[in-house]
Amino acid sequence: MKQLLPMGYSPIEKIQEDLFDEHKLHVSVLREDKNHPLIQGNKLRKLTYNLLNSKKKGNKTLLTFGGAYSNHIAAVAAAGKEFGFHTIGIVRGEEKLPLNPTLSLCTQNGMELHYEDRTTYKLKNTQDYKEHLRNKFGSFYLIPEGGTNYYAINGCMEIIERYDEYDYICCPIGTGGTVAGITISNQGKSKILGFSSLKGGEFLTQEIRSQIHSVVNDEELTDEVLHSFELVTDFHFGGYAKITEDLLNFVRKFYSSHQIKWDLLYNGKMAYGVYEMIKQGFFPEHSRILLVHTGGIQGIAGIEERNNIRIYED
Ligand SMILES: *Cc1c(COP(=O)(O)O)cnc(C)c1O
């Protein structure tokens, strides 16, 4: 298998804004969106040890699940092409042609797509359904929807491990696997703020607790690790995949000032939330704040298509 590295080191860029000066804050972005030319972002971190595990087990096929615009499905397809796995994507809902930008990228990368209606799709984690898949496709290495499992969390533990200490590390949340990995490797040094991209994401702290537990395997230690984590639920903008004019204006302005594109589903919402919290005086003066850019750039084209807009001019 080709080297998964270099992916360990992503640049950190300091951001200048009058707002930060007024509040005497240092704000930087960890460019995980640049960690690999093809797969990029947290999805690469989540896949790394799964790919190694699949290879070790002699599995040449990866099978996974996702919605039609899923960054995870796109990453599995790209990783399959790059590292020599056959890939199968089980997509929620009916086939729509022409394929949207995400799924067309998947097929270009050799992924075999299968569609399941929403009722069947809900059964994806049951033994019966997995049995059905094995009968249909033969042997494969299964990666869950969104990519979060034990191996994924271990991969995400490498995101911040080589960097200086920050007072706050901010990260968007979908399933929570990424922020769980970051929180474990942080070892209590920074406050970790996780921004839910879901409406009603209050359950996520419990979810992240059990993900941390799956790695550290001890109740007391789990609570100790979880202590540095704080869930922020105010910036979902109406729910997962919902966007507003305000959010659009924010990411456009940020791009024109700093030449960094945020995806709209996760990072744009987190960054917007951080700016709001700064205005509200959440962060003490002289805090050093790190925003983890988790990638998701492939999803921008899909959002543009669905909403019939251009987000960035280039
Ligand atoms: C999937 C994804 C997330 C969410 O990661 P989880 O580990 O599921 O919490 C965040 N940002 C981007 C860009 C993603 O694609």
PDBQT file of the ligand as one rigid body, heavy atoms in Angstrom, charges set to zero:
ROOT
HETATM    1  C1  LIG A 401     -17.687  14.450   8.844  1.00  0.00    +0.000 C 
HETATM    2  C2  LIG A 401     -17.231  15.819   9.113  1.00  0.00    +0.000 A 
HETATM    3  C3  LIG A 401     -17.243  16.365  10.401  1.00  0.00    +0.000 A 
HETATM    4  C4  LIG A 401     -17.808  15.621  11.570  1.00  0.00    +0.000 C 
HETATM    5  O1  LIG A 401     -16.891  14.702  12.077  1.00  0.00    +0.000 OA
HETATM    6  P1  LIG A 401     -17.353  13.688  13.195  1.00  0.00    +0.000 P 
HETATM    7  O2  LIG A 401     -16.150  12.889  13.490  1.00  0.00    +0.000 OA
HETATM    8  O3  LIG A 401     -18.444  12.843  12.585  1.00  0.00    +0.000 OA
HETATM    9  O4  LIG A 401     -17.861  14.462  14.347  1.00  0.00    +0.000 OA
HETATM   10  C5  LIG A 401     -16.735  17.630  10.580  1.00  0.00    +0.000 A 
HETATM   11  N1  LIG A 401     -16.259  18.345   9.545  1.00  0.00    +0.000 NA
HETATM   12  C6  LIG A 401     -16.241  17.863   8.301  1.00  0.00    +0.000 A 
HETATM   13  C7  LIG A 401     -15.724  18.715   7.213  1.00  0.00    +0.000 C 
HETATM   14  C8  LIG A 401     -16.729  16.586   8.035  1.00  0.00    +0.000 A 
HETATM   15  O5  LIG A 401     -16.725  16.122   6.782  1.00  0.00    +0.000 OA
ENDROOT
TORSDOF 0
